Amino acid sequence: MVSARQTIQISRPQHSTTDAYRAVEREEVLAVAFRDFVQVVLAAGWNEPEVALTLADIADDYVMALAGRVTGN
């Protein structure tokens, strides 16, 4: 397997966890990184439907693992 590493830039949070704008900032930062990531994956030859479904599965797995850690399961 050959891979071309590309760096996706993600900025540090500029707002504290108690600042209401942090959620907006988080969404903006992650949306840009997500679009960049998807473009890299598509450029590597994967098609959009399989990428979308796989990312949804990975996100679901991550949420379930996080929920397990939070609840102690």
N, C-alpha and C positions, 0 to 999 in steps of 0.2 A: 504494500500500500504506500503510495506517495502522497504526501500532504504538503500544501503550501500554507505556511503559518502566516496569518495576518493578524495584526494587533487591532483590537477594537478599543477605542479610548472611552473610558468611563470616568466622569469627574466625581470628585468627592462631594458629599452633601454640604450644602452651604447653609442649611437651616437646621436648628436643633430638633430633636424628636418631639418637642412640645409645640413647635411652630406649625400652624395649620398649612402653611405653604409647602412644607416638606413633602406632602403627598403629591402635590402638583409637580414639584421638582423631580421626585422619584419617577413619576410616570414619564416625564419628558426625557430624562436621562436614559431610562430603560427602553423607551420606544425607539430612540435613535440607535442605541446599541443593538436592539433586536433587528431593526431594519438592516443595519450593516451586516449583522451575522447572517440573516437570511440571504442577502445579496451574495455573500461569500459562498454559502452553500449552493445556491442556484448556479453560480459561476463554475462551481466544481462539477456540475452536471446532474444534480438531483432535481427532480421536478417539484413544482409548488405543492400539489396535493399531498405527496408523500412527506414532504418537509413539514407542512402544516399539521398533518395527523401525528407525525412522530414528535414534534415539539409539544403538541397538546398532551400526548401520553407522558412525555418526560416531565412536563409541568405538573400533571396530575400525580405522578409518582412522587415528585418533590413535595407537593402539598401534603400528601398522605404521610410521608416520612416525617415531615415537620410536625404534623398533628400528633403523630405517635410520640415524638420527643416531648412535645408540650404537655400531653396528657400522661406521659410516663409509661406508655404501652410498649 
